[in-house]
């Protein structure tokens, strides 16, 4: 089950049934099963607090992922800063929706084995994000 909740912001305007189907499609394509996935949308300040308390990191970020189970079943909590996503969408010249979807799938891609520490890994992650966005916008035309 994939759930979306807010902490201290308004719920973003997304077709959450479509987003769920998309996430499940990506997870299945990567050879995994979808378990319990919780997406928490929040502000920069709320995510900074989570980042400090739970990880000991003192910086702003767009997403923090907390895997709940390992193995073939993908389960996790994802905390996403809508403030950071909005700022990044402006900085990168993308729509808010596109950047939000990119961050949503970015967390999933980490859980299925993609990383972004080196330049080569970052390039591969960006390529996978783009392919996933193509799936969302092209192949999942739900009318």
N, C-alpha and C positions, 0 to 999 in steps of 0.2 A: 504494500500500500504506500502511496506517495501522498504526503500531506503538505499543505502550504499554510503558514500562519504568520501573523505579524507580531512584533514586540512593541515598537513605539512609533510606527509609521502607518500610513494608509496602505491597504492591500493594492499592489500594482494591478493595472488593467491588463490581464492576460486571459486567454482561453485556457483555463487550467486543465480541462479534459484533454485538449490537444497537447499541452505540455506533458501531461502524464503519459499519453500514448507515445510521444516522441522519446521521452526518457526511457521508457520500457523497450522501445525499438532499438535504441542505441545500446542499452545494456545487453539485450539479447544478441544483437549483431556481434558484440565483443565476446560472446561465449559465456555470459554470466546470467544469473537470475536476479530479478528485482525483489528485494526484501522490504523492510520498513525504511522509508526515506522521509525525513522531516526537513522541510525548508522553512527557515525562520528569516523573515525580512525585517530589517531594523535600520536604525540610523548609524552614522559614523561613530557617534559617541557610545552607543550600546555595543557595537561590534568591537570597538577599542577596549571597552571594559571586559568583554568576553575574552578577547585576545590576551589581555594582561592577566586576568584571573586564571584562565584555564591553560594557557600556553606559556605565560611569562614573557610574551612579546609586547613591546611598547611602541606599536606603530599601527597606522590605519591600513586597511586592506579591503578588498571588495568581497572576499569570501574566506571563511574558515570552515574546514571540513573535519568532522569527528566520526571516523569509522566506528560502527557498533559491532560488526561481525567481520570475520575474515573468511576466505575461501571463495566458493563459487556464488554465494549469496551476497548481493550488494545491499548493505544496510548502513545508514549513516544519518547524522545530523549535519545540516549545512546552514551556516549563518551568513547572510548576505547583507551588505550595507547598500541600501538604495541610494544614499548620498554619494558614495564612492562610485557606484555604477553610473549615476547621472553625470557626475563630473568626468568620468572616463569616456562616456558616450560623446560628450562635447569635445574632449581632447583628441579623440580618435576619429571624429567625424561620422559617428554612427548614430542610428536612432536609439532611444532609450530601450525600446523593446529588444532590438538586436543585441545590444550590450548585455541586457539582463539575461537573455537566453544564452548568450555566450558564457556568462559566468555560471549559470545554472548547470550547463553541460560540462564546463571546466572541472567542477568538483567531481562529477561522475567519471570523467576521463582519468582523473587522478586515481580513483578507486579501482579502475580496471587496468591500471599499470602504466599510464603515461605520466611523465614527469616534466618539469620545466626548469631544471637547475642550470644546465649548460645551454649554450647557444643552439646546438643541434637539437636538444630536447625541446627547447622553446619553439623552434621552427616546426618540429613534428607536432607539438601540441596545437599550435595555431592552425596548421593544416587540418588536423582532426576536428578542431572547433568549426572551421569553415565547412568541412564535409557534413558535419552534424547540422549546422545551420541550413545547408542546402536541403537536407532531408526534411527539416522542419518546414521550410518555406515551399518546397517543391513536391516532395513525395507524400507528405501528409496533408494533402488538400482535402480537408474535411468540410464539405458544404452543407 
